[in-house]
Amino acid sequence: MNARYAILLFSLFLVTIGVRGDVNGGSTCAGCTLVVSLAQQIGEMNNEPIIEAMQRLCGFLPSSYQPACKMFVTEVEPVVQRLVDEKLFTPDVACHALTLCTVDPGQKQCHLYPLPAGTGLAKSLSRVLSSGNARETRAKKMQKLGSDICDYFPVLKEICQFVYERVDDHDPVVDADGDRFSVIETLRGTHFRGRDCDDTDPSIHPGAKPIDGDRQSDSNCNGIYGVDPKSGSPYEELLCNSTTQLGMILLGDSAGAHFHIPENWVSAPDISLGAFEILPQVLADEFDWPYLSAMTGYKNSSLVKWPTDSTYYKFWQMDHCNHRDYQNLGVNGARSSAMNSTIQYSMARDQKLDHPALVVYSLIGNDVCNGHADTIAHMTTPEVMRANFHSTLQFLDTRLPPGSHVIATGVADGRILFNTLHDHIHPIGKLRSDVTYEQLYDYLDCLQISPCTGWMSSNETLRNLTSERAANLSKAIEAEVHAYKSKNFDVHFVQFDIQDVMKKWVKEGGKAEDLIEPVDGFHPSQLANFLMAQQFWEDFEGIYPQGIVKRNPHNDQIRQLFGDQGGY
């Protein structure tokens, strides 16, 4: 999942007009088309004109977002209404008339819906924008409106700044002591890393070895501190010293961070007041839900259909002394080069002062996924993949305490995406059954903003070539695992294949599409994350037959003394 695709989905609801994609308006064009389509369907459902439906859609947003949305509707109303009056209205034509979609030189027309019969795109636009000057004037208005949205509304200005200027900053935004742990949930805070129990002291953070047995305070934030009145010994020593304390750290991509867009945001029959109440949180978390993920999930949510399970959660179940010791460094669009150059450096671990950790290196697609027309030319080569992974291993050898573990996974075979979903109806087409995943894939590909041109394509040859490259990258990772000589950790390779998880699910009576995110048609769903957590644990038990984490016989006592250990 790349940053441009995240901005596409951001533009669905905030109409970030000032951002252009690669060709033909890119993410802005797609965002406009999907929003206008959603409004059109809402109008049909409520038997009301399109402009009233757009105002209704604005009313679904949190109150602080509504003024910007209504400003947009006021600006576009004359153009939209004229298209309706002349019976030329379609979402694609409307967004071209608003100049948010274009036909760049040398590019083909991109449209998600059928164009008006008998007129086509050019003739339809000529009736609304009769001259080049009219088009230029409209484009300047829309560009100014996009600027106004970010500049004049404090809430939006802050979010715009975060999305566009801090997209490469993977440390917590709120971190007073600079130890890379936070006291707030979002903005790379506790949803991604364990909660800091003292944000004024960098020596106090999750995963730290206890200071003076944590007699006076909780230095490792696991909620266990104080002295047993009978023995006079610190509880940390009595309850935790005989166990294998181990942190869980993911170096990954959007799949590991659990990228997710609520289906009722883009499905007209399911949208309702309150649907977007969580929009600020979702934006601040970059559309990621790591607290529900297969690696670092730690709680259930009423917003999704399936429960949470994860490697971290199993570590905590086995040994409550591991409470809060997790870091999800999954980043949307991450590939091995970005991991090697920036992302890995946001990991918080001290070789002398912290407990060992399990690091899972899992980049399952972005080294072959991109939105370029010549997608194969932009894929990582096996040689570069191995070199990048080698460099990451060298870095980990400078940070991880002795006794740590590293497990690297292979790159996925993404052919299951098209094979499973191509003829299914996408949520944006649920009302009229008029948009399939294949149509949406081709539309995003035309705009060159597809998260994965190689796999989300109707071209079977291209899909096969992409999977062939993915298999070769997996071999490169595995070769480096066998060759690397570590000083502080053991390193293993797991050729994790979600197709195995899918086969088990289908055998139990489920549907293959249940395991793919319905809105983006690309990422593992919440159910997939739940099942993947179980599969990963089976893999770990195969690698470490004696157990990677030992069960703490004092867990019951910890719960009796410290309850939920301070929560999350």
Sequence and secondary structure as in RCSB ss.txt:
>XXXX:A:sequence
MNARYAILLFSLFLVTIGVRGDVNGGSTCAGCTLVVSLAQQIGEMNNEPIIEAMQRLCGFLPSSYQPACKMFVTE
VEPVVQRLVDEKLFTPDVACHALTLCTVDPGQKQCHLYPLPAGTGLAKSLSRVLSSGNARETRAKKMQKLGSDIC
DYFPVLKEICQFVYERVDDHDPVVDADGDRFSVIETLRGTHFRGRDCDDTDPSIHPGAKPIDGDRQSDSNCNGIY
GVDPKSGSPYEELLCNSTTQLGMILLGDSAGAHFHIPENWVSAPDISLGAFEILPQVLADEFDWPYLSAMTGYKN
SSLVKWPTDSTYYKFWQMDHCNHRDYQNLGVNGARSSAMNSTIQYSMARDQKLDHPALVVYSLIGNDVCNGHADT
IAHMTTPEVMRANFHSTLQFLDTRLPPGSHVIATGVADGRILFNTLHDHIHPIGKLRSDVTYEQLYDYLDCLQIS
PCTGWMSSNETLRNLTSERAANLSKAIEAEVHAYKSKNFDVHFVQFDIQDVMKKWVKEGGKAEDLIEPVDGFHPS
QLANFLMAQQFWEDFEGIYPQGIVKRNPHNDQIRQLFGDQGGY
>XXXX:A:secstr
  HHHHHHHHHHHH  TT   SSTTHHHHHHHHHHHHHHHHHHHHHT  HHHHHHHHHHHS GGGHHHHHHHHHH
HHHHHHHHHHTT   HHHHHHHTTSS   TT     SS   TTTHHHHHHHHHS SHHHHHHHHHHHHHHHHHHH
HH HHHHHHHHHHHHSTT  S S  TTSSS  SSSSSSSTTTB   S TT TT STTB  SGGGSSS SSSSS  
SB TTT  BHHHHHHTTS   EEEEEEEHHHHTB   GGGT GGG  TTTTTTHHHHHHTTTB GGGSTTT    
 TTSSS    HHHHHHHH GGGTT EEEEEETT  HHHHHHTGGGG    TTTB  EEEEEE  STTT    TTG
GGGS  HHHHHHHHHHHHHHHHHHS TTEEEEEE    THHHHHHHTTSB GGGTTTT  BHHHHHHHHHHTT  
S TTTSSS HHHHHHHHHHHHHHHHHHHHHHHH   SSEEEEEE   HHHHHHHHHHTT  GGGGB TTTSSSB 
HHHHHHHHHHHHHHHHHH TT SS   TTHHHHHHHHTTTT  
